[in-house]
Amino acid sequence: MSIANKLARKELVEMVPYQSARRLQAGNGSFNSKVWLNANEASGPGIYQVNSDCINRYPDFQPDSLLNAYAQYCGLPRSQILATRGADEGIELLIRTFCKAYQDSILICPPTYGMYAISAENHGAGIIKAPLIDCQLNLEALQAQVGKVKVVFLCSPGNPTGNLLPAEQIKAAIKMFADTAIVVVDEAYIEFSPEQTAVSWINQYSNLVVLRTLSKAFALAGLRCGFTLASSDIISMLSKVIAPYPVPSPIAEIASSILTDDGIAQMRIRVQETCILRKQLIEWLDEQPWCTKVYASDANFVLFACEDKDLVFNTLSQQGILIRDQSKQLQLSNCLRISIGSEREMSLLKQTLINLLPSITANTTTSAAEK
Ligand SMILES: *Cc1c(COP(=O)(O)O)cnc(C)c1O
């Protein structure tokens, strides 16, 4: 037995790390040799420059330029914002701050984003599930867990489901847990329906936390920059747990440059383009005989169910087009998820399926008949 296995916390020896889209495709060609539609990233690069004059110095705990820019963008004061290494770090901090290991639990509503459970497992927090019903919250199931959990994760728009949760449901959940749990609304995709944000409720409900990221609509997944928004009391508490220099200075610089009026306007145009391509993809999928259900989407991806999901997935992947298999998620057997890429990438995907799927389906039918 290796020393690592011998000395590590036992549960980590068996633990499977998060199967991120990137990890699943490790070594599978460069960014340019494939069509990447599996991680809800934006298509196309940005051009940024960094000034390395002060790179010999530690950065500020929360760099001024970045915090001021995000404060302006989200409408909260700086004391209610914590910049983190992606929204993922916000998830981890919330669990480490509010859950006592091997004692407290989080609540999740599957099918949902995988990192809530992975971070809980890593920390030794329990995981209680109140599954969605038709992509909406089951408030009765949530009610049954009041007093039994410390952090509740709601994802709106949901990943991989794609839809916004009704505002009234989110509010009901926040009120239900008012005295006993932090309710986290993960708004990684909120730029696709900005009017639905829960941010304006933060000053009304002291147990509400909102998570944001620059990885999706802002097209900066490689930057690793996210934000946790909450009361200043919660932000102060999280600040005790986060690393002392959580935001590297080049990251702060690039992130601040995208949070200017110009950068935000560019993001809004990208969102509009994405929504048009999304509508086209949904309509197209709806017409395909092999596609059995297309989920509504308020985000930059589309979830759908099909008759032979392996055939669809493999046909695309053999042509270098990578999408995400969601069939292991609760309630989503036969489901695949396509991130909205560029117009060219979307037509390539459709054309590939138009060209290859009928012949494959025909071949399998013939060979079955011959047997
Ligand atoms: C992508 C995503 C995140 C993680 O965002 P990062 O800022 O890249 O860590 C968090 N939540 C959901 C629902 C996501 O889809």
Ligand as a Chemical Component Dictionary entry (heavy atoms), coordinates in Angstrom:
data_LIG
# 
_chem_comp.id                   LIG 
_chem_comp.type                 NON-POLYMER 
_chem_comp.pdbx_formal_charge   0 
_chem_comp.three_letter_code    LIG 
# 
loop_
_chem_comp_atom.comp_id 
_chem_comp_atom.atom_id 
_chem_comp_atom.alt_atom_id 
_chem_comp_atom.type_symbol 
_chem_comp_atom.charge 
_chem_comp_atom.model_Cartn_x 
_chem_comp_atom.model_Cartn_y 
_chem_comp_atom.model_Cartn_z 
_chem_comp_atom.pdbx_ordinal 
LIG C1 C1 C 0 -19.602 26.413 -14.364 1  
LIG C2 C2 C 0 -20.361 26.431 -13.085 2  
LIG C3 C3 C 0 -19.782 26.824 -11.875 3  
LIG C4 C4 C 0 -18.312 27.053 -11.723 4  
LIG O1 O1 O 0 -17.874 28.235 -12.149 5  
LIG P1 P1 P 0 -16.338 28.606 -12.032 6  
LIG O2 O2 O 0 -16.407 30.060 -11.724 7  
LIG O3 O3 O 0 -15.744 28.317 -13.358 8  
LIG O4 O4 O 0 -15.725 27.826 -10.906 9  
LIG C5 C5 C 0 -20.565 26.902 -10.742 10 
LIG N1 N1 N 0 -21.861 26.556 -10.788 11 
LIG C6 C6 C 0 -22.437 26.150 -11.920 12 
LIG C7 C7 C 0 -23.873 25.789 -11.904 13 
LIG C8 C8 C 0 -21.707 26.049 -13.099 14 
LIG O5 O5 O 0 -22.284 25.566 -14.210 15 
# 
loop_
_chem_comp_bond.comp_id 
_chem_comp_bond.atom_id_1 
_chem_comp_bond.atom_id_2 
_chem_comp_bond.value_order 
_chem_comp_bond.pdbx_ordinal 
LIG C1 C2 SING 1  
LIG C2 C3 SING 2  
LIG C2 C8 DOUB 3  
LIG C3 C4 SING 4  
LIG C3 C5 DOUB 5  
LIG C4 O1 SING 6  
LIG O1 P1 SING 7  
LIG P1 O2 DOUB 8  
LIG P1 O3 SING 9  
LIG P1 O4 SING 10 
LIG C5 N1 SING 11 
LIG N1 C6 DOUB 12 
LIG C6 C7 SING 13 
LIG C6 C8 SING 14 
LIG C8 O5 SING 15 
# 
